[in-house]
Amino acid sequence: MPAPQAAADGWEALRQPGAVGLMRHAIAPGTGDPPGFRLDDCATQRNLDARGRAQARAAGAAIRARGIEIEGVFTSRWCRARETAELLALGQVEDLPALDSFFAERGRRDAQTAALAAFIAAQPTGARLILVTHQVNITALTGRVPRSGEIVVVHRLPGGGVEVAGSILVAP
């Protein structure tokens, strides 16, 4: 298993009750999606490669090895995000359209980011979550630009919103 790398406070931040790990899908070579891609056909999308699949498995193993219990795993409906979420093996994976990429439709940014923030705020206070999504979504919510497979850990603020508490990257 590759050695996990983290900001000094990344693992401790994820361990805290109510932590939310915003994970950019694991390595999927390229940028965006091919013209004419369809959500219901993974063959038309940019997908994880062998390194990405290994990275996703290693990230899940690193979380489990630290005894961090995750109460919910949610994912974008893009195949690379769903496969990442499933390979983490942290529990049942649920689709969440607010996590879908808006890379090709930047006009959806504000409404979708608001929907994601509302979803996070509505979750049980102490629930630790992993949300597998895309760079544009994480950047819109946090201002951070994560690398493939990186988990940006946020804590919820009273009254809504989030603050970045750390990050974790498991190398491929």
C-alpha positions in Angstrom: 0.0 0.0 0.0 1.4 3.5 -0.9 2.4 5.6 2.1 -0.4 8.1 3.0 0.6 11.8 3.0 -1.3 14.4 4.9 -1.2 17.8 6.2 -0.2 17.4 9.9 -3.8 17.8 10.9 -5.6 16.0 8.1 -6.1 12.6 9.8 -7.0 14.2 13.1 -9.5 16.5 11.4 -11.2 13.5 9.7 -11.3 11.7 13.1 -13.5 14.5 14.6 -17.2 13.9 14.9 -19.0 15.8 12.1 -16.0 15.9 9.8 -16.7 15.9 6.1 -14.1 14.6 3.7 -14.5 16.2 0.3 -12.6 13.8 -2.0 -11.7 14.5 -5.5 -12.1 11.3 -7.5 -8.9 9.2 -7.8 -6.6 9.5 -10.8 -8.5 9.5 -14.2 -6.1 10.7 -16.9 -7.2 13.7 -18.9 -9.3 16.8 -18.3 -13.1 17.0 -18.4 -15.1 14.5 -20.5 -15.1 13.6 -24.2 -17.7 15.4 -26.3 -21.1 13.7 -26.2 -20.4 11.8 -23.0 -23.4 10.3 -21.2 -23.8 9.7 -17.4 -25.5 6.3 -18.1 -22.5 5.0 -20.2 -19.1 4.8 -18.5 -17.5 4.0 -21.9 -18.2 7.6 -23.0 -16.6 9.2 -20.0 -13.1 9.8 -18.6 -12.5 7.0 -16.1 -10.0 5.8 -13.5 -6.9 4.0 -14.7 -5.1 1.3 -12.7 -3.3 3.9 -10.6 -6.6 5.6 -9.8 -8.2 2.3 -8.7 -5.1 1.5 -6.6 -5.2 5.0 -5.1 -8.9 4.7 -4.2 -8.4 1.3 -2.5 -5.4 2.6 -0.6 -7.3 5.7 0.6 -10.1 3.5 2.0 -7.6 1.1 3.6 -5.8 4.1 5.2 -9.0 5.4 6.7 -10.0 2.0 8.0 -6.5 1.3 9.4 -6.8 4.5 11.5 -10.1 3.3 12.9 -12.0 6.3 11.5 -15.7 5.3 11.2 -17.5 6.9 8.3 -21.3 7.2 8.6 -22.1 8.1 5.0 -20.5 7.9 1.6 -22.0 10.0 -1.2 -20.8 10.4 -4.7 -21.2 12.3 -8.0 -23.0 10.3 -10.6 -19.9 10.4 -12.9 -18.4 6.9 -13.3 -14.9 7.9 -12.1 -16.4 9.4 -8.8 -18.7 6.4 -8.3 -15.9 3.9 -8.8 -13.7 5.8 -6.4 -16.4 5.8 -3.8 -17.0 2.1 -4.2 -13.3 1.2 -4.1 -12.9 3.1 -0.8 -15.0 0.2 0.7 -16.3 2.4 3.6 -20.0 1.6 3.3 -23.0 1.9 1.1 -22.5 4.5 -1.6 -25.3 6.9 -2.5 -25.6 9.2 -5.5 -25.9 12.9 -4.7 -26.4 15.1 -7.8 -25.1 18.2 -5.9 -21.7 16.5 -6.2 -21.9 16.1 -10.0 -19.3 18.0 -12.0 -20.2 21.4 -13.5 -16.9 21.7 -15.4 -18.7 21.9 -18.7 -21.6 24.0 -17.4 -20.0 26.7 -15.2 -23.3 28.5 -15.0 -24.5 25.8 -12.6 -21.7 26.6 -10.1 -23.5 28.9 -7.6 -26.8 26.9 -7.4 -25.0 23.6 -7.2 -22.5 24.8 -4.5 -25.5 26.2 -2.5 -27.2 22.8 -2.8 -24.1 21.0 -1.6 -23.7 23.4 1.3 -27.3 22.8 2.3 -26.9 19.1 2.1 -23.9 19.2 4.4 -25.7 21.5 6.8 -28.7 19.1 6.9 -26.7 16.1 8.0 -26.7 14.8 11.6 -24.3 17.0 13.6 -21.8 14.2 14.5 -21.9 12.2 11.3 -18.6 11.7 9.6 -19.0 11.8 5.8 -17.0 11.2 2.7 -18.3 13.0 -0.4 -16.6 12.0 -3.6 -16.8 14.7 -6.2 -14.7 16.8 -8.7 -12.1 19.5 -8.4 -14.5 22.3 -9.5 -17.0 21.4 -6.8 -14.4 21.3 -4.0 -12.8 24.5 -5.2 -16.1 26.3 -5.4 -17.0 25.3 -1.8 -13.6 25.6 -0.1 -11.3 27.7 -2.4 -8.8 24.8 -2.4 -7.7 23.1 -5.6 -7.3 19.4 -4.7 -5.1 16.9 -6.5 -6.6 13.6 -7.8 -7.6 11.5 -4.9 -7.0 14.2 -2.3 -9.4 14.5 0.6 -10.1 18.1 1.8 -11.4 17.8 5.3 -13.9 20.4 6.4 -15.7 21.1 9.6 -19.2 22.6 9.6 -19.7 26.1 11.0 -22.7 27.1 13.1 -25.3 28.6 10.9 -24.0 26.8 7.8 -20.8 26.9 5.8 -17.6 25.0 6.2 -14.0 25.7 7.1 -11.0 23.7 5.9 -9.5 21.7 8.7 -6.8 19.7 6.8 -6.1 17.5 3.8 -5.1 14.0 3.1 -3.5 12.5 0.0 -2.8 8.8 -0.5 -0.3 8.5 -3.3 -1.0 6.0 -6.1 
